[in-house]
Amino acid sequence: MAKASREYIYGTNPAFEVLRSKKRKVYGAWLNQSSRQKPRMQKLVKLLEQHQVPIEWVEKGRLIQLSKSTEHQGVVMKSSLYPYTPKDELFNNPRLLLLDNIEDPHNVGAVLRSAEVFGFHGVCLPSKGVPEVYPSVVKVSSGATEFMQIARDASANQYARKAQEAGYQIAALDMNGKATLDSIKEANPEKLMLVIGGEDKSVGQFILNMADYVIGIQQFGRVNSLNASVAAGIAMHALAGKSA
């Protein structure tokens, strides 16, 4: 069965960012009739009109039907699929992010939202084991995906090898890691790939073995666990500072 060439983006912020980034073709918009007079909706309508996107005012039921979600916030747009970047084009970014074994789309979206804020604009998504940039991921990222270079054309190990060959130091988060974020921040590597693993299945052993740093985040509570997106946000904030 052939893969669809279009999808339904939903949520107010994702709609704004898809239009502003101009990375996708937008074919139409469905907006909640009851939100017609809200200032933010009126602002979105003006932007849609500027981009000559057809608008249809509908009830909530139609929005749920199109988006397959109750989190549409009164906005659904039909667009082209997410435009991935070939992996070889990522290596002009001094800060790269690799997600390994993160299976929850919500976590992926949350990590990408933080990555955009902290300057990790080049992202490697393995072709297996990590969700694609689905509309649900775009929604959780608040549209940050639209301003990033995201590749999805290799395995996690292949991305790591490519980064190492390109002169990147590799830092992997692991609950048993001995390196600290402060030590890496002090070393301030010119080119760095940060690897984040999932909660059920962490960073793979191949990458842990080749990593220049295996980082453990110091914790002080009794529950010895951090959500993957929270751990990623802590690490990216500490290691931010260089942008392409």
N, C-alpha and C positions, 0 to 999 in steps of 0.2 A: 504494500500500500504506500503510495507516494505521500511524502510529508507535506502538510499544508504550507502554503507560502505566506499566509497572513495569520494574525492572531489578535486577540482582544485585550488591549491594555486597560487597566482599570485603576481608579483612584485619582484624586485631584492633583497631587504633586507629580505623580508619574506622567499625567497628561501634559502638564505645563512643561516638564523637562524634555519629554519626547518632542514636543513642538519647538522648544528653544534650541535643542541640540542639532536639529535638522539632519539626524543620522538615518531616519526612517521615512518612508512614505506613509502618510496618513490618509486613509480612504473615507473615513466617516466618523462621526461622533454621535453618541446617544446620551442625552442629559436628562436628569430628573426634573420633571415638570414642576414639582413643588419647591425646587431650589432656584427657580428662574430669577427671582428678585434679589438673591443673595449677592453681595458685592464681589466675592471671589468668583462666583459662577459667571457674573457679568464680565469680569476681567478675562476669564477663560474663553467666553464667547467671542470677545474682541480678538483674541489671539487666534482662535479657530478661523474667524472670518478673514484675518490677515493672511492666513495660510490657505484660504479658499477650501476649507474642509466642510463638506455638507453636514448640517446639524439636524437631528431629529429629537424632539422633546417627547419623553415617554414616562411611564410609571415605573416604580421600583421593580415590579415583577419582571419587566422586560430587561432591566439592567442585570438582575440576578441570572436570568436566562442566558444572556450574552456572555457575562463574565464568569459564570459558574461560581460566584462568590457573593457573600453578603457584605463584603468590605469594599464595595465599589465607590462609596462616598458620592453617589449620584452622577458618576462620570464613567463612561466606557468609550474607548476609541478602537477602531479597527486599523491596524498598522501592518507594515511588513515585519518580518521576523527580525530578531536582534542581529545586528551586523557584527559578527565576530572579527577579530583582528588576527591575521596569521602570526604564529608565534615568533617568527624571525623579526617581526616589526616591533616586538615588545622591548628589545634589548637596548633601546635608547633611553629607557627609564632607569634612573639610578636606584630606585626602590621598586622591587617587584614583590608580588604576593602570590604564593602558591597554596591552593586549598587541596588537602589530601584527605580523602575519606570522610568529608563532611556531607552527610546524606540528607540533612533536613533543609528544605528550601528556605525556611524562615531564617535559619542560622546563616545560610549563604547570603541572603539579602541583607541581613544585619551587618555581616562582615564587610560586604561591599560598600555599604553606606559609610562605615567608619573609614574604609580604605580611601574613598574619595576625599574625605575631610582631611586625612593625615598625609596625603600626597603619595599613596601607593596606587598610582594610576594605571600601572601595568599589572594585569591579573592573569594567572594561569589556572584554568579549570581543566582538570583531566577529562578525557573523553569518556571515561567510565568511573563510576563511584561517587560522582558529584553532580548535582542537578544542573541542567542547562539554565540559561537566563530566561526562565519562564515568566509570564506576566506576574505570577505570585512573588517571584524573586524581585522583579522590578518594583512591585508595590512596597515590599518591606524595605527595599533600599531607598525608598522615597524618590525614585527616579535617578539616583546617583549613577546607575549603570550606563546612562546615556552619555556620560561625560568621561567614560573610561575606555581603555583599550583592554579588551578581554579576549583571550585566545581559548580555543577548545579543540585543539587538533593534535594532541599528544598525550602520553601517559604522564603521571606525576614524576616517575623516574626519568623519563626523557626530558621533561622540562628542567629538572634539577641538573642533569648532565649538561644540557645546553647552557644553562646559566653558569655553571662552573667553568666550562670551556670559554665563555665570554668574559671571564674575570670577576664574576660575582662571588662574594662570600655568602655562604648559606647558613642561616640561623633557623633552627627548628624548635618549636615549642613542644615541651614534653614534661609531664608532671615529675619525672625523675631527673630532669636536666640539672646540671651543675653550674652552667654559666648563668650570669645575671644580666638583666637588661642594662644595668648601669655599666657593666664592663664593656658591653658592645657599644653603648653610647659613647663611652670614653675612647674606644678604638676608632669610632667614626669611619667605618669602611666606606670607600668611595662608591662602591656598588654592592648592594645587599639584596638577597632574596630571602624573605621571611616565609616560613612554611608553617601552616596551621593545620592541625589534624582534627578529626571528629571526636565526639565524646564517647561513643561506643567503640570506635576503632581509630586509634591515634595515627600520627605520622608513621609511615612505613619504615621498616628496619633498614632498607637500602638507603633511604635518605638520611636517617639518623646516623648511619655509619659514615656517610660522606660529608656530613655537616661540619662546618668550621666551629659552630656553636650549637649546643643543645641546651636550650634555655628552660629553667624552671622559674615560675613566678612565685615569689615568697607569699605565703598565706599565713594568717594568724587565727583563723577560726577553727572550729571543730569539724566542719564539713570540708573534706579535702578534695574539693572539686570546683572548677569554674566552667561556666557555660562557654562553648567554643567562641561565640561572638564577643563575649565579655573579655576573655583572655586575649583575643585578637586585637580588640580595641586598646587594651592596656599596652600591649607590645607595640602596636603601630604608633601610639601617642609617644611612647618613649623613644622610638627609633626614627621618628619623622625628622624632617629638617632639610632634605634635599629633594628638589623637584626638577623634572626635565626642562 
